[in-house]
């Protein structure tokens, strides 16, 4: 019985940690903005899906699969409109943003 309670406590703790992972609440959104559509792409935006907590998130930009060294940061408020990061394509190729780190703002 004691072992079963220990396992249950570990499962509950792991579940709580997963729910407290701010990365799980960062969502990328694509919008058909005119300047991006001209490049056969979409505008990449980011928003928070957390119902109550603000999230600070850092992104690295990649162009054609190679890191550019550009790092951006956003503070995403719950219920706010998505923030634009840039176009999914530049004049010369595909680009993307990857999450480096995210934390809840207290």
Protein Blocks (a to p, Z undefined) as FASTA:
>chain_A
ZZmmmmmmmmmmmmmmmmmmmklmpccdddddfklmmnopacdddddfbfkbccdddddd
deehiaehiacdddddehiacddfbdfbdfkbccddddfbdcddZZ
